[in-house]
Amino acid sequence: MDLLKAVPGLDYPIIQAPMAGVSTPLLASAVSNAGALGSISVGASNPIVARKMIEETRSLTDRAFNVNVFCHRPASPDPQVENQWNQYLAPYFSEFNSSPPSALKEIYKAFGSDPEMLRMLVETRPAVVSFHFGLPPAEFVAALKNAGIYLMATATTVEEGQQIDAGPG
């Protein structure tokens, strides 16, 4: 579908990249106010912080903007592999008078395993939600579509492009 037709208020078919940690509500709103699609990334945020980012962006623009989420496959813990990594990295930790963690943990929660983030997005209804690193489960896609949110996805590999082309599954 043509972005200019699908998202009301866009003057230009330009999307500001939703880079986590760099794309701020101030930047996204400036891009949206200029007629393109501003973007914030909430992939590195919890639902409370993400809601605040959406509210701040809304306070700075009355135009459409995109909210980006990370749809990576959650890591499967493997204590043996984690232990090997910790042993390998131990000299580097020692160099800085530190010690390796007792266990490795995922730093970004995958959107597909975060029903609170989905609930918050359905409640706040940003004009656009985009997916990065894959697609969420079909029921997440359906909930966002039912809320009237326009959906987009980014492919970073051929495999992701094929997954996007096939749709959520």
Secondary structure, 3 states (H helix, E strand, C coil): CCHHHHCCCCCCCCECCCCCCCCCHHHHHHHHHCCCEEEEECCCCCHHHHHHHHHHHHHHCCCCEEEEEECCCCCCCCHHHHHHHHHHHHHHHHHCCCCCCCCCCCCCCCHHHCHHHHHHHHHHCCCEEEEECCCCCHHHHHHHHHCCCEEEEECCCHHHHHHHHHCCC
